[in-house]
Amino acid sequence: MSKKKEEKIIQTIIGSEAVIEGKITLPTSLRVDGKIIGEIDCSGDVYIGKDAYVEPSIKAKNVIIAGEVKGDVETTEKIQIDSKGKLHGSATSRGMIIEDGGVFNGNSSILEVEEKGKKKKLEKVTN
């Protein structure tokens, strides 16, 4: 199976009753329905379910937030905050989508990929 296909498949799910303290490192995508107090470092996408809570940091390709995140979120692609999602902290990504009703309190940095593939800070917006 190619690496791109592996990133699209959610191979790890943190259930709604689970509470994890510590660092999570994954080469694939992750869905969180429980509570994580610690760092998430994921090569694929991270989905934060509607009743989930995560702090203090997430690094991933894409992050979709339907629950609550407090801390720093850094992606290589996009951050999406759903209509009931909340992000309190800093966001660094190539794009951000906040649905009507979604909450974002903090600082954001939108990055642009240069021709050579290196990231460059394009704009910083303080909210």
C-alpha positions in Angstrom: 0.0 0.0 0.0 1.4 3.4 -0.9 2.2 6.0 1.8 -0.5 8.4 0.4 -3.2 5.8 0.8 -2.1 4.9 4.3 -2.4 8.5 5.4 -6.0 8.6 4.3 -7.0 5.5 6.3 -7.7 6.1 10.0 -5.8 3.3 11.6 -5.9 4.6 15.2 -9.0 5.6 17.1 -8.9 7.0 20.7 -12.3 6.0 22.1 -14.7 8.3 23.9 -13.9 6.7 27.4 -10.1 6.9 26.9 -7.9 9.4 28.6 -4.3 9.5 27.5 -1.4 11.5 29.0 1.8 11.6 27.0 3.1 11.9 23.5 1.5 10.2 20.5 3.5 9.7 17.3 1.9 8.1 14.3 2.8 7.6 10.6 -0.9 7.4 9.7 -4.1 9.3 10.5 -5.7 9.5 13.9 -9.3 10.0 15.2 -9.7 11.2 18.8 -13.1 10.8 20.6 -11.6 10.9 24.1 -9.2 13.1 26.0 -5.5 13.6 25.3 -3.2 15.6 27.5 0.0 15.6 25.6 1.6 16.1 22.2 0.2 14.5 19.0 2.7 14.2 16.1 1.0 12.6 13.1 2.1 12.2 9.5 -1.5 11.9 8.3 -4.7 13.7 9.3 -6.0 14.2 12.8 -9.8 14.3 13.4 -11.0 15.7 16.8 -14.5 14.3 17.5 -17.3 16.4 18.8 -16.9 15.3 22.5 -13.0 15.1 22.3 -10.6 17.3 24.2 -6.9 17.8 23.3 -4.0 19.9 24.8 -1.3 21.2 24.4 -0.2 20.5 20.8 -1.0 18.8 17.5 1.3 18.5 14.5 -0.3 16.8 11.4 -1.0 17.1 7.7 -4.6 18.3 8.2 -6.5 18.8 11.5 -10.3 18.8 11.6 -11.7 20.0 14.9 -15.3 19.2 15.9 -14.5 19.1 19.7 -12.1 21.3 21.7 -8.4 21.9 21.4 -6.3 24.1 23.7 -2.8 24.8 22.6 -0.8 24.9 19.4 -1.9 23.4 16.1 0.6 23.1 13.3 -0.2 21.5 9.9 1.5 21.2 6.5 -1.9 21.6 4.8 -5.1 22.9 6.5 -7.0 23.4 9.7 -10.7 23.0 9.7 -12.9 24.0 12.7 -16.4 22.6 12.4 -19.6 24.4 13.5 -19.3 23.1 17.1 -15.5 23.0 17.2 -13.2 25.2 19.4 -9.6 26.1 19.1 -8.0 28.2 21.8 -4.3 28.8 21.0 -2.1 29.3 18.0 -2.6 27.9 14.5 0.1 27.5 11.8 -1.0 26.1 8.4 -1.3 26.7 4.7 -5.1 27.5 5.1 -7.8 27.7 7.7 -11.6 27.0 7.4 -13.9 28.0 10.2 -17.5 27.0 9.8 -20.3 29.2 11.0 -20.5 28.6 14.8 -16.9 27.4 15.1 -14.7 29.2 17.6 -11.1 30.3 17.2 -9.4 32.4 19.9 -5.6 32.9 19.4 -3.0 33.7 16.8 -2.7 32.3 13.3 0.1 32.2 10.8 -0.7 31.3 7.2 2.2 29.7 5.4 3.0 29.6 1.7 5.2 27.0 -0.1 7.9 28.6 -2.1 9.0 27.3 -5.5 11.8 25.2 -3.9 9.3 23.6 -1.5 10.4 25.6 1.6 7.8 27.1 3.8 7.6 30.9 4.1 5.5 32.8 6.5 3.0 34.8 4.4 0.7 36.5 6.8 0.2 36.7 10.6 -3.3 37.5 11.9 -3.9 38.1 15.6 -7.4 37.5 16.8 
